[in-house]
Amino acid sequence: MEVSVKIKEDAVPPYAVIYTEEVTEEVSRAIASLNGEGNHKIFGHRDNKVFLLNYKDIYYFYCEEKKYLLRLKKVFLK
């Protein structure tokens, strides 16, 4: 997908126009993301492995010994 941003002083609030031949899954994801409906994810790591997490799976965050930690509903990552 090609993306272009134009700065206009009168574009308040910001708006987007998508030109497309058809509404594909990529276009639908772009629309959802622009509407704030994208997948909200966060990265965590444990045992030298990186995990992609959904915000809804996070129970709480906290800080301990200068490290940010989080508790998930099912597992613990730092």
N, CA, C and O atoms as CSV, one atom per row, in Angstrom:
chain,resi,resn,atom,element,x,y,z
A,1,MET,N,N,0.850,-1.166,0.000
A,1,MET,CA,C,0.000,0.000,0.000
A,1,MET,C,C,0.894,1.226,0.000
A,1,MET,O,O,1.877,1.285,0.738
A,2,GLU,N,N,0.564,2.171,-0.802
A,2,GLU,CA,C,1.287,3.436,-0.870
A,2,GLU,C,C,0.622,4.416,0.082
A,2,GLU,O,O,-0.605,4.496,0.127
A,3,VAL,N,N,1.420,5.167,0.849
A,3,VAL,CA,C,0.881,6.112,1.827
A,3,VAL,C,C,1.486,7.478,1.588
A,3,VAL,O,O,2.680,7.603,1.318
A,4,SER,N,N,0.656,8.497,1.690
A,4,SER,CA,C,1.105,9.874,1.527
A,4,SER,C,C,0.457,10.723,2.616
A,4,SER,O,O,-0.725,10.550,2.916
A,5,VAL,N,N,1.220,11.637,3.208
A,5,VAL,CA,C,0.693,12.547,4.221
A,5,VAL,C,C,0.919,13.959,3.732
A,5,VAL,O,O,2.028,14.314,3.333
A,6,LYS,N,N,-0.130,14.770,3.760
A,6,LYS,CA,C,-0.039,16.173,3.359
A,6,LYS,C,C,-0.399,17.034,4.560
A,6,LYS,O,O,-1.430,16.816,5.198
A,7,ILE,N,N,0.444,18.007,4.869
A,7,ILE,CA,C,0.217,18.916,5.991
A,7,ILE,C,C,-0.648,20.076,5.503
A,7,ILE,O,O,-0.281,20.789,4.569
A,8,LYS,N,N,-1.800,20.254,6.145
A,8,LYS,CA,C,-2.713,21.354,5.818
A,8,LYS,C,C,-3.155,21.995,7.121
A,8,LYS,O,O,-3.616,21.306,8.032
A,9,GLU,N,N,-3.017,23.305,7.213
A,9,GLU,CA,C,-3.375,24.005,8.444
A,9,GLU,C,C,-4.864,23.913,8.749
A,9,GLU,O,O,-5.258,23.976,9.914
A,10,ASP,N,N,-5.697,23.764,7.725
A,10,ASP,CA,C,-7.146,23.727,7.947
A,10,ASP,C,C,-7.687,22.303,8.105
A,10,ASP,O,O,-8.902,22.105,8.107
A,11,ALA,N,N,-6.817,21.325,8.235
A,11,ALA,CA,C,-7.245,19.926,8.382
A,11,ALA,C,C,-7.439,19.594,9.856
A,11,ALA,O,O,-6.718,18.773,10.422
A,12,VAL,N,N,-8.418,20.239,10.463
A,12,VAL,CA,C,-8.726,20.000,11.870
A,12,VAL,C,C,-10.189,19.617,11.956
A,12,VAL,O,O,-11.038,20.422,11.575
A,13,PRO,N,N,-10.526,18.447,12.430
A,13,PRO,CA,C,-9.636,17.373,12.846
A,13,PRO,C,C,-8.982,16.711,11.632
A,13,PRO,O,O,-9.449,16.885,10.506
A,14,PRO,N,N,-7.909,15.956,11.854
A,14,PRO,CA,C,-7.270,15.262,10.732
A,14,PRO,C,C,-8.257,14.295,10.082
A,14,PRO,O,O,-9.145,13.757,10.744
A,15,TYR,N,N,-8.092,14.087,8.795
A,15,TYR,CA,C,-8.953,13.136,8.098
A,15,TYR,C,C,-8.131,12.390,7.063
A,15,TYR,O,O,-7.075,12.859,6.638
A,16,ALA,N,N,-8.614,11.245,6.668
A,16,ALA,CA,C,-7.903,10.415,5.694
A,16,ALA,C,C,-8.863,10.011,4.581
A,16,ALA,O,O,-10.044,9.759,4.821
A,17,VAL,N,N,-8.339,9.954,3.373
A,17,VAL,CA,C,-9.081,9.465,2.211
A,17,VAL,C,C,-8.256,8.346,1.603
A,17,VAL,O,O,-7.065,8.522,1.344
A,18,ILE,N,N,-8.874,7.207,1.375
A,18,ILE,CA,C,-8.176,6.067,0.778
A,18,ILE,C,C,-8.747,5.832,-0.604
A,18,ILE,O,O,-9.950,5.627,-0.768
A,19,TYR,N,N,-7.868,5.863,-1.599
A,19,TYR,CA,C,-8.266,5.567,-2.970
A,19,TYR,C,C,-7.904,4.117,-3.249
A,19,TYR,O,O,-6.748,3.724,-3.091
A,20,THR,N,N,-8.874,3.327,-3.659
A,20,THR,CA,C,-8.614,1.915,-3.910
A,20,THR,C,C,-9.556,1.365,-4.967
A,20,THR,O,O,-10.678,1.845,-5.131
A,21,GLU,N,N,-9.090,0.369,-5.667
A,21,GLU,CA,C,-9.917,-0.287,-6.681
A,21,GLU,C,C,-10.982,-1.155,-6.022
A,21,GLU,O,O,-12.099,-1.277,-6.525
A,22,GLU,N,N,-10.619,-1.761,-4.880
A,22,GLU,CA,C,-11.557,-2.576,-4.119
A,22,GLU,C,C,-11.134,-2.575,-2.649
A,22,GLU,O,O,-9.983,-2.281,-2.326
A,23,VAL,N,N,-12.058,-2.900,-1.783
A,23,VAL,CA,C,-11.759,-2.953,-0.357
A,23,VAL,C,C,-11.213,-4.342,-0.040
A,23,VAL,O,O,-11.958,-5.314,0.084
A,24,THR,N,N,-9.890,-4.403,0.086
A,24,THR,CA,C,-9.205,-5.652,0.403
A,24,THR,C,C,-9.041,-5.752,1.925
A,24,THR,O,O,-9.403,-4.831,2.656
A,25,GLU,N,N,-8.502,-6.858,2.384
A,25,GLU,CA,C,-8.260,-7.009,3.818
A,25,GLU,C,C,-7.245,-5.974,4.298
A,25,GLU,O,O,-7.382,-5.445,5.401
A,26,GLU,N,N,-6.234,-5.679,3.487
A,26,GLU,CA,C,-5.239,-4.674,3.841
A,26,GLU,C,C,-5.889,-3.303,4.020
A,26,GLU,O,O,-5.568,-2.581,4.964
A,27,VAL,N,N,-6.794,-2.947,3.126
A,27,VAL,CA,C,-7.503,-1.666,3.219
A,27,VAL,C,C,-8.394,-1.661,4.461
A,27,VAL,O,O,-8.454,-0.658,5.171
A,28,SER,N,N,-9.075,-2.751,4.725
A,28,SER,CA,C,-9.933,-2.842,5.908
A,28,SER,C,C,-9.125,-2.690,7.190
A,28,SER,O,O,-9.574,-2.029,8.126
A,29,ARG,N,N,-7.931,-3.297,7.247
A,29,ARG,CA,C,-7.074,-3.160,8.427
A,29,ARG,C,C,-6.602,-1.717,8.582
A,29,ARG,O,O,-6.531,-1.206,9.700
A,30,ALA,N,N,-6.280,-1.058,7.468
A,30,ALA,CA,C,-5.845,0.342,7.522
A,30,ALA,C,C,-6.974,1.223,8.060
A,30,ALA,O,O,-6.736,2.099,8.892
A,31,ILE,N,N,-8.185,0.995,7.594
A,31,ILE,CA,C,-9.346,1.766,8.062
A,31,ILE,C,C,-9.559,1.539,9.553
A,31,ILE,O,O,-9.762,2.491,10.307
A,32,ALA,N,N,-9.512,0.279,9.977
A,32,ALA,CA,C,-9.701,-0.040,11.398
A,32,ALA,C,C,-8.615,0.611,12.244
A,32,ALA,O,O,-8.901,1.137,13.320
A,33,SER,N,N,-7.381,0.582,11.775
A,33,SER,CA,C,-6.277,1.184,12.518
A,33,SER,C,C,-6.453,2.694,12.631
A,33,SER,O,O,-6.227,3.265,13.698
A,34,LEU,N,N,-6.850,3.337,11.552
A,34,LEU,CA,C,-7.073,4.782,11.577
A,34,LEU,C,C,-8.230,5.160,12.496
A,34,LEU,O,O,-8.236,6.245,13.078
A,35,ASN,N,N,-9.194,4.278,12.625
A,35,ASN,CA,C,-10.335,4.515,13.502
A,35,ASN,C,C,-10.044,4.127,14.949
A,35,ASN,O,O,-10.930,4.194,15.801
A,36,GLY,N,N,-8.813,3.724,15.227
A,36,GLY,CA,C,-8.451,3.346,16.588
A,36,GLY,C,C,-8.913,1.956,16.961
A,36,GLY,O,O,-8.962,1.613,18.143
A,37,GLU,N,N,-9.251,1.152,15.971
A,37,GLU,CA,C,-9.766,-0.185,16.229
A,37,GLU,C,C,-8.707,-1.251,15.990
A,37,GLU,O,O,-9.020,-2.442,15.977
A,38,GLY,N,N,-7.455,-0.835,15.801
A,38,GLY,CA,C,-6.399,-1.797,15.503
A,38,GLY,C,C,-6.128,-2.723,16.668
A,38,GLY,O,O,-6.629,-2.511,17.773
A,39,ASN,N,N,-5.353,-3.728,16.424
A,39,ASN,CA,C,-4.973,-4.650,17.483
A,39,ASN,C,C,-3.993,-3.962,18.410
A,39,ASN,O,O,-2.902,-3.576,17.991
A,40,HIS,N,N,-4.370,-3.809,19.652
A,40,HIS,CA,C,-3.498,-3.192,20.636
A,40,HIS,C,C,-2.619,-4.284,21.220
A,40,HIS,O,O,-3.102,-5.188,21.901
A,41,LYS,N,N,-1.343,-4.193,20.949
A,41,LYS,CA,C,-0.402,-5.234,21.352
A,41,LYS,C,C,0.747,-4.627,22.144
A,41,LYS,O,O,1.035,-3.434,22.042
A,42,ILE,N,N,1.382,-5.456,22.919
A,42,ILE,CA,C,2.574,-5.075,23.658
A,42,ILE,C,C,3.526,-6.270,23.609
A,42,ILE,O,O,3.092,-7.420,23.548
A,43,PHE,N,N,4.822,-5.984,23.636
A,43,PHE,CA,C,5.822,-7.050,23.611
A,43,PHE,C,C,6.304,-7.329,25.024
A,43,PHE,O,O,6.525,-6.407,25.809
A,44,GLY,N,N,6.462,-8.590,25.337
A,44,GLY,CA,C,7.040,-9.009,26.604
A,44,GLY,C,C,8.123,-10.028,26.318
A,44,GLY,O,O,8.164,-10.601,25.229
A,45,HIS,N,N,8.997,-10.262,27.278
A,45,HIS,CA,C,10.003,-11.287,27.043
A,45,HIS,C,C,10.210,-12.120,28.295
A,45,HIS,O,O,10.052,-11.643,29.419
A,46,ARG,N,N,10.563,-13.365,28.074
A,46,ARG,CA,C,10.831,-14.310,29.145
A,46,ARG,C,C,11.741,-15.401,28.606
A,46,ARG,O,O,11.486,-15.956,27.537
A,47,ASP,N,N,12.797,-15.708,29.338
A,47,ASP,CA,C,13.735,-16.766,28.932
A,47,ASP,C,C,14.266,-16.537,27.517
A,47,ASP,O,O,14.309,-17.462,26.707
A,48,ASN,N,N,14.670,-15.297,27.226
A,48,ASN,CA,C,15.225,-14.915,25.915
A,48,ASN,C,C,14.259,-15.136,24.754
A,48,ASN,O,O,14.697,-15.283,23.612
A,49,LYS,N,N,12.966,-15.163,25.023
A,49,LYS,CA,C,11.949,-15.274,23.979
A,49,LYS,C,C,11.064,-14.042,24.043
A,49,LYS,O,O,10.784,-13.530,25.127
A,50,VAL,N,N,10.619,-13.562,22.879
A,50,VAL,CA,C,9.753,-12.388,22.799
A,50,VAL,C,C,8.331,-12.857,22.511
A,50,VAL,O,O,8.107,-13.729,21.671
A,51,PHE,N,N,7.372,-12.260,23.227
A,51,PHE,CA,C,5.972,-12.612,23.077
A,51,PHE,C,C,5.172,-11.373,22.688
A,51,PHE,O,O,5.399,-10.294,23.235
A,52,LEU,N,N,4.254,-11.516,21.763
A,52,LEU,CA,C,3.330,-10.453,21.384
A,52,LEU,C,C,2.041,-10.676,22.162
A,52,LEU,O,O,1.408,-11.725,22.044
A,53,LEU,N,N,1.655,-9.671,22.966
A,53,LEU,CA,C,0.535,-9.829,23.887
A,53,LEU,C,C,-0.581,-8.856,23.561
A,53,LEU,O,O,-0.326,-7.755,23.075
A,54,ASN,N,N,-1.800,-9.249,23.822
A,54,ASN,CA,C,-2.951,-8.356,23.738
A,54,ASN,C,C,-3.099,-7.633,25.067
A,54,ASN,O,O,-2.874,-8.227,26.121
A,55,TYR,N,N,-3.474,-6.354,25.033
A,55,TYR,CA,C,-3.686,-5.607,26.261
A,55,TYR,C,C,-4.738,-6.280,27.142
A,55,TYR,O,O,-4.617,-6.277,28.367
A,56,LYS,N,N,-5.759,-6.849,26.529
A,56,LYS,CA,C,-6.846,-7.447,27.311
A,56,LYS,C,C,-6.385,-8.677,28.098
A,56,LYS,O,O,-7.078,-9.105,29.021
A,57,ASP,N,N,-5.233,-9.251,27.752
A,57,ASP,CA,C,-4.709,-10.409,28.470
A,57,ASP,C,C,-3.839,-10.020,29.667
A,57,ASP,O,O,-3.412,-10.886,30.430
A,58,ILE,N,N,-3.575,-8.719,29.832
A,58,ILE,CA,C,-2.713,-8.238,30.912
A,58,ILE,C,C,-3.562,-7.957,32.146
A,58,ILE,O,O,-4.562,-7.241,32.084
A,59,TYR,N,N,-3.142,-8.532,33.263
A,59,TYR,CA,C,-3.857,-8.334,34.522
A,59,TYR,C,C,-3.405,-7.037,35.192
A,59,TYR,O,O,-4.242,-6.229,35.593
A,60,TYR,N,N,-2.071,-6.822,35.322
A,60,TYR,CA,C,-1.543,-5.565,35.847
A,60,TYR,C,C,-0.052,-5.440,35.558
A,60,TYR,O,O,0.620,-6.429,35.268
A,61,PHE,N,N,0.466,-4.187,35.642
A,61,PHE,CA,C,1.881,-3.851,35.518
A,61,PHE,C,C,2.399,-3.442,36.891
A,61,PHE,O,O,1.631,-2.983,37.737
A,62,TYR,N,N,3.698,-3.607,37.110
A,62,TYR,CA,C,4.323,-3.052,38.295
A,62,TYR,C,C,5.825,-2.947,38.064
A,62,TYR,O,O,6.358,-3.503,37.103
A,63,CYS,N,N,6.497,-2.228,38.955
A,63,CYS,CA,C,7.941,-2.027,38.851
A,63,CYS,C,C,8.596,-2.627,40.089
A,63,CYS,O,O,8.153,-2.405,41.216
A,64,GLU,N,N,9.665,-3.394,39.854
A,64,GLU,CA,C,10.379,-4.038,40.948
A,64,GLU,C,C,11.859,-4.085,40.599
A,64,GLU,O,O,12.226,-4.567,39.527
A,65,GLU,N,N,12.709,-3.595,41.486
A,65,GLU,CA,C,14.147,-3.582,41.262
A,65,GLU,C,C,14.523,-2.955,39.914
A,65,GLU,O,O,15.344,-3.487,39.167
A,66,LYS,N,N,13.901,-1.818,39.630
A,66,LYS,CA,C,14.147,-1.046,38.404
A,66,LYS,C,C,13.794,-1.802,37.131
A,66,LYS,O,O,14.340,-1.503,36.069
A,67,LYS,N,N,12.900,-2.766,37.218
A,67,LYS,CA,C,12.408,-3.500,36.046
A,67,LYS,C,C,10.894,-3.371,35.992
A,67,LYS,O,O,10.219,-3.442,37.019
A,68,TYR,N,N,10.373,-3.183,34.804
A,68,TYR,CA,C,8.937,-3.162,34.618
A,68,TYR,C,C,8.472,-4.586,34.365
A,68,TYR,O,O,8.981,-5.276,33.482
A,69,LEU,N,N,7.503,-5.009,35.149
A,69,LEU,CA,C,6.994,-6.370,35.055
A,69,LEU,C,C,5.496,-6.327,34.826
A,69,LEU,O,O,4.844,-5.325,35.119
A,70,LEU,N,N,4.957,-7.401,34.308
A,70,LEU,CA,C,3.515,-7.475,34.145
A,70,LEU,C,C,3.034,-8.863,34.482
A,70,LEU,O,O,3.737,-9.855,34.290
A,71,ARG,N,N,1.834,-8.909,34.982
A,71,ARG,CA,C,1.201,-10.178,35.296
A,71,ARG,C,C,0.070,-10.364,34.292
A,71,ARG,O,O,-0.792,-9.502,34.125
A,72,LEU,N,N,0.102,-11.500,33.641
A,72,LEU,CA,C,-0.955,-11.846,32.691
A,72,LEU,C,C,-1.993,-12.705,33.398
A,72,LEU,O,O,-1.770,-13.186,34.509
A,73,LYS,N,N,-3.093,-12.883,32.756
A,73,LYS,CA,C,-4.145,-13.693,33.350
A,73,LYS,C,C,-3.712,-15.154,33.484
A,73,LYS,O,O,-4.226,-15.882,34.332
A,74,LYS,N,N,-2.743,-15.586,32.625
A,74,LYS,CA,C,-2.343,-16.994,32.678
A,74,LYS,C,C,-0.862,-17.210,32.970
A,74,LYS,O,O,-0.523,-18.205,33.611
A,75,VAL,N,N,0.046,-16.319,32.528
A,75,VAL,CA,C,1.484,-16.506,32.737
A,75,VAL,C,C,2.121,-15.217,33.214
A,75,VAL,O,O,1.486,-14.163,33.181
A,76,PHE,N,N,3.356,-15.283,33.652
A,76,PHE,CA,C,4.091,-14.124,34.151
A,76,PHE,C,C,5.262,-13.847,33.222
A,76,PHE,O,O,6.044,-14.752,32.929
A,77,LEU,N,N,5.397,-12.598,32.750
A,77,LEU,CA,C,6.513,-12.207,31.870
A,77,LEU,C,C,7.182,-10.969,32.426
A,77,LEU,O,O,6.574,-10.210,33.181
A,78,LYS,N,N,8.438,-10.765,32.051
A,78,LYS,CA,C,9.121,-9.525,32.399
A,78,LYS,C,C,9.839,-9.006,31.180
A,78,LYS,O,O,10.487,-7.961,31.243
